[in-house]
Amino acid sequence: MKALYFLIPLFMVNACKTQTGTVISSENTNMEQVENTSSGCPEVGNCSVVLHKNKSLVVKEDGTGALYPEMTAGDNMVVEYTYLKEGPEGTADGNYSETIHFEIPNNVKKISKVNASLSDVKLLYGKHCFCKGEAGYYPITNGELSISSNNETLTFNLNFEVGKTSQVVSNISETVKL
């Protein structure tokens, strides 16, 4: 009986062990990480662009009035730009990131939007950090977005100001392979 009491903590430690190694997801999504050339990414941090083809961007509101993006199956393309600054090593909540989402037609050739017309592409800014009262998603209504594409690349330039919170990224210029 004493041996059983000794083995119980060992079983509990093994049961709580987190999974290590590669995790493979069976979720079938049609998104593509693309090679790109960028300017406007702050020197401290990394930037990336993901194109979500055949998706639609839905801006939803939770029970507290906070906004958040949701991608659903659709006929358009959702562009997701991410700026990530890693926190100091050993901190659990020191990372800082900003995301920009917008939706454009799959076969877009040229688009230009300014200020209020940015809502046509559902331009949404997200701030993700452990920062009191500032984290969340905000619609962008002050700025300029221009997009052009051919059969091989998509180029977009965005200059914007959120106004409701501080931001690190305010100017993005990207060319991504389709």
N, C-alpha and C positions, 0 to 999 in steps of 0.2 A: 504494500500500500504506500509506503514511503517513497518507493521508486516512482509510482504514478504521480505523486505530488511534485517530484523533481522533474518529471518529463513534461508536465503541463506548461510551464513557462517556455520550454523549448519549442513545443508545438505552436504556441502563440506567437513567438518570434518568427518562425517560419511562415505562419499564415499571414503575417503583416508585411512580409518582404515585398517591396515593390518590384515590378517587372523591369528587367534590364535587357538591353539588346534592341534589336529592330522590331518595331511594331508595324504590322502590315494591316492596312484597313481594306475592307472589302467594299467600301462605299464607292460607287461608280459616278464620278463627277467629270465634267468636261471642262477642265481648266488647264491652263498651260502657263508654266513659268517660262519666260522668254528671255533671250539674251538681249541686252539693251545698252544704249549709251545714254548717259545722263549728265545733266548739269543742274546745279541747285541743291544737291544733297549736301547737308552740312558735313564738314570734315570729321567731326566727332559723331560717329554712328554709321549705319548702313541703310541704303535705300534699295527697294525692290519693287517690281511691277508684275502683277499677275493679271492676265486676261481671262475672264470667265465667259467663254463663248456659249451662245444659246441659253442665256440667262436674262432675267429681268431683275431690277433692283427695286425692292419695296421698302420704303421708309416707314417703319412702324413706331408706335408709341406705347410704352409700358404703362402700368397702372399709376405710376408716379408722375407721368408727363414727360419722361425722358425718351428721347428718340434712339432708334437703333436700326441698322440695315439688315435686310434679309434678302437672300438671293433665291429666286424661284426659277423654274423652267420657263423659258421664253424664247423670243425670236431675236433678241438683241445681244449685246456684249457689255459686260460690266468690267470696268477697269478699276483695279484696286492697287493703289500706290501706298507703300508702307515705309516710314522712317523709323528705325529702331536704334536706340542708344542703350547698350547693356549697362546695368548697374554695377557697382563695385562687387568684386568676387566675395562670396560669402553672405551677401544680402539676399533675402528672400523676395523683397518687393522693391528693388531699386531700379528695375528697368523702366524706360520711358519710351513710348512710341506714339506716332501720329499716323492716321490712315486717311486717305482720300478715296472716296468711291464716286463713280459716275457711270451712267448708262448711255450707250450710243448704239445706233443701228449696226448690225454685223457688216453691212456693205457700205459703210460711210466713206465718202470721198473727201468732204470738207465741211467743217462746222465752225462757226464762230459765235460765241455767246458772251454777253456782257451784263453784269449786275443782275437785275431781276430775272432776265431770261436764262440765268444759270439753273433755275428750277426746272427748266425743260429737260435737262440731263440728270436731274436729281442729285446735284453735286452736294456731297456730304463730307464733313470733316469730323474725324474722331480723335480724341485725346485720351490716351490710356496711361495712367500713372497712379501712384499712391500720393495724390495731391488733393488736399481737402477742397471740395466744392468745384474743382475745375475739370475733372475727368467727365467724359461723355461725348455725345455726338451733337453736332451743330450744323444746320443748313448753311451753305455759303451763298450769300446774296450780294457780296461786294467783291468783284473781281472780273477777270477776263480769261476765257478759255478758248483756245483755237486748236483745232484738230484737222489733220490731213492724213490721208493714207493712199497707198497704192496696193498692188497685189502682194507685196512682200513686207512692207513696214507700216506702222502706225506711229505718227509723230504728234505729240500734244505739248502745248505750252500753257501753263496756268500761273497766273499771278492773282493772289487773293488775300483777303483779310477777314478773319472771323469776327473780331470785335467783341465777342462775349467772353473770350478767354485768351490767355497768352498763347503764342504758338512759336515753334522753332522754324518750321517750313512755311514759306510764303510764296516761293517762286519755284516752279517745277518745269523742267524742259527735258522730255524723254523721247527717244525713238526706240521702238520695240519691234521685234520680228514677229510677223503674224504666223 
